[in-house]
Amino acid sequence: MNPTPAPAYTTHPDDRDILRGLAEQLAVIAALPVQKEKAELWGRLNDLRSERPMVWITEIPWHEFSADTPELVLRCRADWTRKLEVELRRTLYSWKHFPVDMIVNDYLPCYTTWRSTGFGITRQGDLLNITNGGIVSQHFEPQITRLEDVAKIKDPVVTVDRADTAARLAAMQDIFAGVMPVREEGVKLYWYSAWDQLVTFYGVQEALTDLIEQPELVHATVKRLVAAYMKELDQLEAEGLLMLNSTNVRTGSGAYGYCSTLPAPGQENGKVRTQQMWGCSNAQIFTEVSPGMHWEFALQHDLPFLARWGLVYYGCCEALDQKMEILRRVPNLRKVSMNYRINPERAAAAVGGDYAFSYKPNPACFAIDAWCPDKARTELRRIRECMRGGHVEFVMKDISTVAGRPDRLAEWGKIAMEEAERAG
C-alpha cells in the first residue's frame, strides 16, 4: 500500500515577500531585552514571588476593525499563507497598540497536524450568531436522558498527520529562512472542561435540574466523559504530541505559564509527560451551584485527571470566591481564575498568598457607547489594593465587542499597566 502523498504547500512570490517582511518586523521586537524581563516577571508571579500584578489582553474581536485597519488587511493569496499572515499582523498590531506584558517569540510555530474523533455525540440544537465574530447564542437538544444513554459517549481516537506537518514545516522554513527560525509545535494547552462539553449534549437546564432529580445519571455521565478525556490525553502523550508549557503559552483561561517549578523548553528528556506541564479544568456552568454540589458533581470527578499534571490552573468564568475550601483539595493547584462577579475582598482573603489570582476584568466596559476609563481604573485598583501581598494577573478576555473603537483596548492597557506598576 502506497503511503499518503505529502500535500503541496506552494507559495506565490508575493506571499513570500509579504510574510518575510512581517517576520522581519517581528524578529526585531522578539530580540528586545524587554522580552526576557517580562518573562522573568511572569515567572515570579507563577512562582508566588511576584513583584507586581501582570497584565495581558486576549480574545480580541478582530472582526470589528480588521477590514478597515491597514495594518491588519490581508494581502497574501493562498489560504495557508493567509493564516500565517493573520497571526503575524495581529501580533504586530497588539505589540504596537496594547503590548501590556505580552511576550513575543523569537521563532515561528508550525503546529503538528492531528485529529480526534471526539466523544461520539454530535451537538444538536440551534445557533444564533450575534456578533458575526464567533459569539453565538446556543440551544442544546438533550441526548442523554437515561442511564442507557451514557454509552453514547465514546473514547476519542487520535491520529497524527506527519506528512502534512512535514510538508508545511518545510514550506515555512523556506519562506522564513534567514529571518526567523520555524519550529514544529504539538499540544501545549490541553483544554479540559468536562462540564463545558457535557452540557452541549445534555442540555444546560436539564443538567442542572438533574443534579437533584437524577443525580445518579449525572454522576455516571461525568465519570464516563472524564474517562474519555483521559483516553485522549493518553494518546497525545504516547504520540509525543505534548510539549512543555512553562513558557509564553496560555495556561487554562489565564496568561503565560512561565515558572521554575516545571522544566522549561529545551529541558526535555524523551517524550514530554503531563507531570512536566500545566493542566487545567473548570465548571463554568456551576457559578450558582453550592460548593458542596460543585465538589460532588464536578471537582471530585476531575481529581484523577488533575492529579496527572505538574501544576494546575482552575476556573474560567465561574465565580469561585466562595469555593476555595474545595479547590484546596486539588493537587498541585497553583493558579485560580477569579471573574469580575466575585466579591474581591472575600476572594482575596480566601486565596491569600497561597495561589496566583487570575482576575478577569469586566469586558462590558468596551461595549457601551460612553467609554468610562475611570470606571475601568476603579475596578482594577480595588483588586490591586485588596490583593496586597498576593500574586495577581489582570487578564482582559471574552471581549465580544469594542463598539468599533479599538483605541479603547489601548487605553485600558495603559490604565492597567499604571495600576500594576503602582503596586510594584
Secondary structure, DSSP 8 states (H G I E B T S, - for coil): ------------HHHHHHHHHHHHHHHHHHTSHHHHHHHHHHHHHHTT--SS-EEEE-S--GGGTSTT-GGG-----SHHHHHHHHHHHHHHHHHHH--TT----SSEEEE--EEE-TTS----EEEEESSSSS-EEEEE-----SGGGGGG-----EEE-HHHHHHHHHHHHHHTTTT--EEEE-BS-----HHHHHHHHH-HHHHHHHHHH-HHHHHHHHHHHHHHHHHHHHHHHHTT-B---SSSSB-TTSSB---SSS--TT---SS--GGGSEEEE--GGGTTS-HHHHIIIIIHHHHHHHTTSSEEEE-SSS--TT-HHHHTTSTTEEEEEEETTS-HHHHHHHHTTTSEEEEE--GGGGTSSS--HHHHHHHHHHHHHHTTTSEEEEEE------TT-THHHHHHHHHHHHHHHHH-
